[in-house]
Every structure is written in C-alpha cells, then in structure tokens.
Amino acid sequence: MKIRKIEPNGDLTPIGNKKSLLKITFIILGSIVFTLLSLTGYVYYKKEGKNICLGSDTKIYNTYKDAVVLIKHKYGYFAKIKGVEIQINEDEDTKEETSYGTGFFVNRNGNIVTNSHVLQPWNSSGEEQEKVNRNIRNLRMKIASILTTDVSEDDYESFISSNWRSASYNEADGEDEGDYDESNEEPRQESTGEEFVSSNDTETDTIKESTDIAEAIPVKEYVSKDDIEVYVKTIEIEVALHDSEGDWLSCEINKISEDANIDLGILQLTNHETPQSVENIIDLGNAVEDDQSLMPGQKAIMIGYPLGMDLAQTNSGIKVQLYNGQISKESDGNKIQYSITSTHGASGAPVFNECGYLIAVNFSGVDQVQGINFGIVAKHINNL
C-alpha cells in the first residue's frame, strides 16, 4: 500500500514519485552544469590553441593573423670619438637604412620571436658582413683624415659633416699605399750647356721667402684613428599589427641567438604587454619539438609580410598574408626546407602544419627560384 501525503491544495501525491522527480531534476541540472563546464573548457582550449587541430588554412589564418606583426627596423653607422658618439650619414653606402621583417607574439609579456638577422641586418650574410667591415674601415680613415685636435667635442658632428667632401681615403687607395710605379714618373729631359742658367741672388731670395711662408703656416694635428671607433647599431625598431592603420609600437631587442646556425632572436614591446587585440598568441606549448617527425609531403603554412610595406599596405590598413606549400626535405636538426612562396620581409614568419602547430620560423630562401625556402625548426625557440 502506497502512503500518500496531502498537499496544501488538497492533492494526494505519492511520496515515492516525489523522490523520483527530485532525482530526475538533479540529474538534469547536473547535466546542464557539466555541459556548460565542458563548453567553457572547449573555448579555453580553443583560445589557447591547445589540443585543437584547426584543420584548414583559413582557420589557421583567422586564429593567428593578429599575433603576427610587421617589424620595421631603422639602423645606421655611428662613430665614437674620444667617448663622444655621433651618427655618420654622409656616404651613399653608409646612409641610414630601414628594413622590414616578420615576428609573432608567444606570450602576454609582449615577447616576439623573429630572426636574429631581422634584429641585426648588418650580420645577415657573409657578403653583407664583409661590406659592413669595409665601410667601417673606410669611415675610420676618412674621419681621421679631416678631424683635427683643435675641434671641440661639441662640434665633432657639424665639423665632420661640413668637411666630409675633403675626406680622401677609401680602402682601394689604402691597399695601394706604399706601392711605387716608375712608369708613372715623368721622363727626364737631357740638359745641355746652352739650356743651363746659373743661379743668382734673386733665385736664392725666392727660395728663402717660400721657406719662411711654409714655416708660418700652422701645422694641424689630426685625431688618431686609434681614438675613433665606428660601428652599426639600431636607431629605432617598431612593430605594426594586422589591420592597424600604420600605428607603430616601440620595441627593444631582448635576446639574439649566439649560435650562428640558429637564426633566431627575441623582440619585446617596450611596455612589456601584448595588446588586448591579440586574442590568440602562438602557443609554444604546441610547437612541434620532434623535427624528425616532419616529413616531405606534409603541409606547411606561413603567415607573414613578404616585401614588407610594399605588400602589407592597403587602403584599409596593414594586412598580413598567408602562403602555403609542403615540406620538401627532412630536417637537418637546425633547419627544414619547404615549397612556400616567399621573399624578403617574410624573415621571422611562423610556419605551421595542417593543425596550426608551429613547426618552424622562416629565415631564408633562394632569390633566383621561388618555392625553395628554409625555416629554423621550432624546437630551438624554447632553447633560446
């Protein structure tokens, strides 16, 4: 016999049925809470890029386009003379330059991974390094050929600029210094007795007068080249975000790889804070550490800024670009080759697999042929 209790409205409800109703309600509420937590977790993992295979070029682009930045680097030649630093911007070969590259945010502290040669363009290749060293030698000798010790330190820059045309040294001249070629000498003429004119007092007076004038001219002392140091350094380095209207964010160089074979460096925003508009950073926790698993034929997708501002600038702001291809050669432990179309400006661009996991950082290519490019494998980023 079922026991019924009388409800306030006079209805009779079986107590057993009431308990079942409460149980069902609890299960439903529990299911709703679990579903909400699951969805929250899914959103979190998707936002952080964890354990989610994006699966298409478009999804990878939409997820990471805001994390990839255009780098603008202005640099030039400087001289330090007796501790006073001035910029040398007089020769065509040594004028202030601006180069472009790509980088990407890897955390919320404003850290940006790129190539070391983007941060030090003057060390980008052996040929470039040789050119820079030659320019440094020439600048030292040119400064030493015109800067006199009586010029005050405050006037070094203006004096050198105004007298630069008088600087006569270049390395080609220096290499020939001390060599003597008799073929350049004027042929001597045989003199005859009839052509000979005896010296007189007037000639002697002229020689004496010339000597007196020469002695009256003050002798200038020049600053020793040993007191002159010439080098190349960054003047300004900034980044612009995708979809920005040319708003440049100031940066500082954080670190550069000491290994010449690992072309990587870290840039950081001066405020040490990744912009809120960058919803998804490129998570290094998802980077493919096992580069031996990267095999020819697998997909490779790059997001970057080839040709710098030339392609990035549009009527609606700066736009990052996507290029894809496939891995074409196995990793050698440092770099991997792929068939992505690329050129200057894309140095430092992230390269992903089909799931959107970072596999490499683009750093070089073959200028004469498109589709042969190389990236530093991602495992070296954490080592840096």
Secondary structure, DSSP 8 states (H G I E B T S, - for coil): ---EEE-TTS-EEEHHHHHHHHHHHHHHHHHHHHHHHHHHHHHHHHHHT-S----SHHHHHHHHGGGEEEEEEEEEEEEEETTEEEEE--SSTTS-EEEEEEEEE-STT-EEEE-HHHH-GGGSSHHHHHHHHHHHHHHHHHHHHH-BTTS-GGGHHHHHHHHGGG----HHHHHHTT---GGGS-------TTT-----HHHHHHHHHHHHHHHHS----B--GGGEEEEEEEEEEEEEETT-SS--EEEEEEEE-S-TT---EEEEETT----TT------GGGS---GGG--TTSEEEEEE-TTTHHHHEETTEE--EEEEEEEEE---SSEEEE-----TT-TT-EEE-TTS-EEEEEEEE-TTSTT-EEEEETHHHHH-
